[in-house]
């Protein structure tokens, strides 16, 4: 495991609650968050799902009192002949039923979520409402009617920076947040502003993880990171070494994970 020293970035040191849980896939698509944040949330707003709804399924299974679940992704077409064809071709190519079985599992979990008052939007989240896009503000208004208690997951492949101002403005509605951030070095100041702005509003950093699909750059900084925040109760304990055994897992099991010290 390659070790990375980030002690020069003290604002990235998590101060976790004692109830961190892993929800979602065993590798990519799995996230660490506060169990209290999950159970106290009334709404789940998930931006960016593709064909992986393991997190949303696990969240809804844990919180049986969720009122509404909204999921956004302009690339997801569950019954697309083209997509189904790619699943079949991959199963043939790798002489394995796994790619096709994963598709059927997706449909099964989608059916469960629909029964739990979930809605899927084939809509791109951006900083305007043109060309079939939606803003974060609009998505929040559709799910929560401006009441608090939203758990927000953002994994929109670089477009997250378009909606950071809205996120900071609307943070009072949010009880828990998971966000994947790309091109860390390029946007380091923006990310620090996000962390400090959320902290002022009572949202503290629960967890930090490097997505090993993104690798590291020439300055030994991660290219893609995942951050978890919540309003959950916590002590002054700070994490100084990651990943957390038994909870964290590499996004890609075929690549070496990154260890972090603060």
TANOR-V501874 format. One record per pair of residues at least 4 apart in sequence whose ideal C-beta (glycine too) atoms are under 8 Angstrom apart, sorted by the first residue. I is the first residue (numbers start at 1). J is the second residue. D is the distance in Angstrom with one decimal. If there is no record, write none. Layout:
# TANOR-V501874
I&J&D  I&J&D
This chain:
# TANOR-V501874
1&256&6.0  1&257&5.6  1&258&6.9  1&259&4.8  2&216&7.7  2&256&6.1  2&258&5.5  2&259&6.8  3&258&7.7  3&259&4.5  3&260&7.6  3&261&6.5  4&210&7.4  4&216&6.7  4&220&5.8  4&221&7.7  4&222&7.1  4&258&5.6  4&259&6.8  4&260&5.4  4&261&7.5  5&260&8.0  5&261&5.3  6&12&6.0  6&260&5.7  6&261&7.1  6&262&5.7  7&261&6.7  7&262&5.3  9&13&8.0  9&262&7.7  10&262&7.1  11&192&5.4  11&195&5.3  11&196&6.6  12&195&7.2  12&205&7.4  12&208&5.6  12&262&7.2  13&205&7.6  13&208&7.9  13&238&5.2  13&239&6.6  13&240&7.1  13&262&4.7  14&205&4.9  14&206&5.9  14&207&5.2  14&208&5.3  14&228&8.0  14&238&7.0  14&239&4.5  15&204&5.7  15&205&6.4  15&206&7.8  15&234&5.7  15&236&7.0  15&237&6.9  15&238&5.4  15&239&7.7  16&20&5.6  16&34&7.9  16&206&5.0  16&207&6.1  16&234&6.4  16&237&7.1  16&239&6.0  17&34&4.7  17&36&6.5  17&206&6.3  17&230&6.7  17&232&4.1  17&233&6.2  17&234&4.5  18&234&7.3  18&235&7.3  19&34&5.7  19&35&4.2  19&36&5.6  19&232&6.9  20&32&5.2  20&33&7.0  20&34&6.4  20&35&7.5  20&206&6.6  20&207&6.5  20&244&7.4  20&247&6.1  21&32&7.1  21&33&6.6  21&34&7.7  21&35&4.7  21&38&7.4  21&62&7.8  21&247&7.8  22&30&5.6  22&31&7.2  22&32&5.5  22&247&5.2  22&248&7.9  22&249&7.6  23&30&6.9  23&31&6.0  23&33&6.4  23&38&7.3  23&55&5.4  23&58&4.1  23&59&5.7  23&62&7.0  24&29&4.8  24&30&4.0  24&31&5.5  24&52&7.9  24&54&4.5  24&55&3.5  24&58&5.7  25&29&3.6  25&30&4.5  25&52&6.8  25&54&4.5  25&55&7.5  26&30&6.1  26&249&5.9  26&253&8.0  27&249&5.4  27&250&6.2  27&251&5.8  27&252&6.6  27&253&5.2  28&52&7.6  28&211&7.9  28&213&7.1  28&251&4.3  28&252&6.6  29&52&4.4  29&54&5.1  29&55&6.1  30&54&7.2  30&55&7.1  30&249&6.2  31&55&5.9  31&153&7.3  31&178&4.9  31&226&6.6  31&228&6.6  32&206&7.2  32&207&4.5  32&209&7.0  32&228&5.7  32&244&7.3  32&247&5.6  32&248&6.8  33&37&5.9  33&38&6.4  33&176&6.0  33&178&6.0  33&206&6.5  33&207&7.3  33&228&4.9  33&230&6.8  34&38&7.0  34&176&6.4  34&206&5.6  34&228&7.5  34&230&4.2  34&232&4.0  35&39&6.2  35&62&7.4  36&40&5.8  36&230&7.2  36&232&4.2  36&233&7.0  37&41&6.4  37&151&6.4  37&175&5.6  37&176&3.2  37&206&7.9  37&230&3.8  37&231&7.0  37&232&5.2  38&59&6.0  38&62&5.4  38&63&5.3  38&151&6.7  38&176&6.8  39&62&7.1  39&63&5.5  39&65&7.9  40&149&7.2  40&175&5.7  40&176&8.0  40&232&8.0  41&63&6.5  41&66&7.1  41&149&5.7  41&150&6.7  41&151&3.8  41&175&5.2  41&176&6.0  42&65&7.6  42&66&6.9  42&67&5.1  42&68&7.9  42&144&7.6  42&147&7.6  42&149&3.7  42&150&7.4  43&66&7.0  43&67&6.0  43&68&5.1  43&69&7.5  43&70&7.6  43&143&5.0  43&144&5.1  43&149&6.1  43&150&4.7  43&151&7.0  44&56&6.6  44&59&5.6  44&60&7.0  44&63&7.9  44&66&6.0  44&68&7.6  44&69&4.6  44&70&7.4  44&150&7.7  44&151&5.1  44&153&7.5  45&70&5.2  45&139&6.1  45&140&6.7  45&143&5.2  45&144&7.8  45&150&5.6  45&151&7.2  45&152&5.1  45&153&7.3  46&55&7.3  46&56&5.4  46&69&7.3  46&70&7.1  46&71&4.6  46&72&7.1  46&152&7.9  46&153&4.5  47&72&5.0  47&73&7.8  47&125&4.9  47&136&7.6  47&139&7.1  47&152&7.5  47&153&6.6  47&154&4.9  47&155&6.9  47&156&5.4  48&72&7.1  48&73&5.7  48&125&7.6  48&153&7.7  48&154&6.7  48&155&3.9  48&156&4.2  48&157&6.8  48&180&8.0  49&53&5.5  49&56&6.9  49&71&5.1  49&72&7.5  49&73&4.6  49&76&6.1  49&155&7.9  50&73&6.0  50&75&6.2  50&76&6.1  51&76&6.3  51&78&7.7  51&83&7.6  51&102&7.9  51&103&7.2  51&106&5.2  52&106&7.5  53&57&5.6  53&71&7.0  53&106&6.5  53&109&5.2  53&110&6.4  53&113&6.6  54&58&6.2  54&109&7.2  55&59&6.1  55&153&6.6  56&60&6.3  56&69&6.4  56&71&6.2  56&109&7.8  56&113&6.2  56&118&7.6  56&153&7.9  57&61&6.2  57&109&4.3  57&112&6.4  57&113&6.5  58&62&6.3  59&63&6.3  59&66&7.6  59&69&8.0  59&151&7.2  60&64&8.0  60&66&5.8  60&69&6.2  60&112&7.4  60&113&6.1  60&116&5.1  60&118&7.5  66&116&6.6  66&117&7.7  67&117&6.9  68&117&5.5  68&118&7.7  68&119&7.5  68&143&5.5  68&144&7.9  69&113&6.0  69&116&6.2  69&117&6.6  69&118&3.9  69&119&7.2  70&118&7.3  70&119&5.3  70&121&6.7  70&139&6.7  70&142&6.6  70&143&4.7  71&113&7.8  71&118&6.6  71&119&7.2  71&120&5.2  71&121&6.9  72&121&4.7  72&123&5.3  72&124&7.8  72&125&5.5  72&134&6.9  72&139&6.4  73&120&7.9  73&121&7.8  73&122&7.1  73&123&8.0  74&122&5.7  74&123&5.8  74&124&3.9  74&132&7.5  76&120&7.0  76&122&6.4  77&82&7.9  77&83&6.0  77&122&7.2  78&83&7.8  78&106&7.3  78&107&6.7  78&110&6.3  78&120&7.9  79&84&7.6  80&84&6.6  81&85&6.1  82&86&6.8  83&87&6.8  83&103&7.8  84&88&6.6  84&103&6.8  85&89&6.2  86&90&6.3  87&91&6.6  87&99&4.9  87&100&4.9  87&102&7.4  87&103&4.6  88&92&6.5  88&99&7.9  88&100&6.1  89&93&6.0  90&94&6.1  90&99&3.8  90&100&7.8  91&95&8.0  91&96&6.1  91&97&5.5  91&98&7.1  91&99&4.8  91&100&4.5  94&98&7.3  94&99&7.0  97&101&5.2  98&102&6.2  99&103&7.1  100&104&6.8  101&105&6.3  102&106&6.5  103&107&6.7  104&108&6.4  105&109&6.4  106&110&6.1  107&111&6.4  108&112&6.8  109&113&6.4  110&114&6.4  110&120&7.6  111&115&6.8  112&116&6.6  113&118&3.8  114&118&5.4  121&134&7.2  121&139&7.9  123&132&6.4  123&133&6.9  123&134&4.8  124&132&6.8  124&133&5.0  124&134&7.3  124&159&7.7  125&133&7.1  125&134&5.8  125&135&7.4  125&136&6.4  125&139&6.6  125&156&5.6  125&159&6.6  125&162&8.0  125&163&6.4  126&133&4.2  126&134&7.5  126&135&7.0  126&159&6.2  126&162&5.4  126&163&7.5  127&135&6.4  127&162&4.1  127&163&6.2  127&166&7.6  128&133&5.8  128&135&6.6  129&133&6.0  129&134&6.3  129&135&5.8  129&138&6.2  134&138&5.0  134&139&5.5  135&139&7.0  135&163&7.0  135&166&6.3  136&140&6.1  136&163&4.3  136&166&4.2  136&167&6.2  136&170&6.8  137&141&6.4  137&166&5.2  137&169&7.8  137&170&6.5  138&142&6.5  139&143&6.6  140&144&5.8  140&146&7.8  140&150&6.6  140&170&5.6  140&173&6.0  141&145&6.9  141&146&6.4  143&150&6.6  144&148&7.6  144&149&7.0  144&150&5.2  144&173&6.0  146&173&7.0  147&173&7.3  148&172&6.4  148&173&5.1  148&174&7.6  148&175&6.9  149&173&7.6  149&175&5.7  150&173&5.1  150&174&5.1  150&175&6.6  151&174&7.4  151&175&6.0  151&176&4.3  151&177&7.5  152&167&7.8  152&174&5.3  152&176&7.3  152&177&5.0  152&178&7.5  152&179&7.9  153&177&7.7  153&178&4.6  153&179&7.7  154&160&5.3  154&163&7.5  154&167&7.7  154&177&7.5  154&178&7.1  154&179&4.4  154&180&6.9  155&178&7.8  155&179&7.6  155&180&4.6  156&160&5.5  157&182&6.9  158&182&4.5  158&183&6.9  159&163&7.3  160&164&6.9  160&179&6.1  160&180&7.1  160&181&6.1  160&182&7.3  161&187&6.0  161&190&6.3  163&167&5.7  164&168&6.4  164&190&6.3  164&194&5.8  165&169&6.3  166&170&5.9  167&171&6.6  167&177&7.9  167&194&7.3  168&194&6.8  168&197&4.7  168&198&7.3  168&201&8.0  170&174&6.9  171&197&7.5  171&198&6.0  171&201&4.6  171&203&6.0  172&201&6.5  174&203&6.9  175&230&6.7  175&231&5.5  176&228&7.7  176&229&6.9  176&230&4.4  176&231&7.4  176&232&7.8  177&198&7.4  177&203&6.5  177&227&7.9  177&228&7.1  177&229&4.3  177&230&7.2  178&226&6.9  178&227&7.4  178&228&5.1  178&229&7.8  179&226&7.3  179&227&5.5  179&229&7.9  180&211&6.8  180&224&6.6  180&225&7.3  180&226&5.0  181&187&6.9  181&191&5.8  181&224&7.1  181&225&5.4  181&226&7.6  181&227&6.7  182&187&7.9  182&214&7.2  182&223&7.0  182&224&5.2  183&187&5.7  183&223&6.5  183&224&7.9  184&188&6.2  184&191&6.9  184&221&5.9  184&222&5.4  184&223&6.0  184&224&7.0  184&225&5.6  185&217&5.9  185&219&6.5  185&221&5.1  185&223&7.6  187&191&5.7  188&192&6.4  189&193&6.4  190&194&6.5  191&195&6.5  192&196&6.3  193&197&5.9  194&198&6.3  195&199&6.4  195&205&6.0  195&227&7.5  196&200&6.7  197&201&6.8  198&203&3.9  198&204&7.6  198&205&7.9  198&229&5.6  199&203&6.7  199&204&6.0  199&205&7.5  202&231&5.4  203&229&4.5  203&230&6.8  203&231&6.0  204&229&6.4  204&230&7.0  204&231&7.6  204&234&6.5  205&227&6.3  205&228&7.4  205&229&5.8  206&228&4.2  206&229&6.0  206&230&5.4  206&232&7.3  207&226&7.8  207&227&7.2  207&228&4.2  207&239&7.7  207&244&7.8  208&225&6.6  208&226&7.5  208&227&5.9  208&228&8.0  208&239&7.6  208&242&6.4  208&260&7.1  209&225&6.8  209&226&4.6  209&242&6.9  209&243&6.7  209&248&6.1  210&214&7.5  210&216&7.8  210&222&4.3  210&224&7.3  210&225&5.8  210&226&7.9  210&257&7.7  210&258&4.5  210&260&6.6  211&222&7.4  211&223&7.9  211&224&4.0  211&225&6.7  211&226&6.1  211&251&4.8  212&250&5.1  212&251&5.3  212&252&5.5  212&255&4.9  212&256&6.9  212&257&5.5  212&258&6.0  213&224&6.7  213&251&5.1  213&252&5.4  213&255&7.4  214&222&6.4  214&223&3.7  214&224&3.1  215&222&7.8  215&223&5.7  216&220&5.6  216&221&6.2  216&222&5.5  216&223&6.6  216&258&7.0  217&221&5.5  217&222&8.0  217&223&5.9  222&258&6.8  238&262&7.6  239&244&7.4  239&262&7.3  240&261&6.5  240&262&4.8  241&259&7.3  241&260&7.1  241&261&5.5  241&262&7.5  242&248&6.7  242&259&6.7  242&260&4.3  242&261&8.0  243&247&7.6  243&248&3.2  243&249&7.7  243&257&6.2  243&259&6.8  243&260&7.5  244&248&4.8  248&257&7.7  249&253&7.6  249&257&7.8  250&255&6.5  250&256&7.4  250&257&3.9
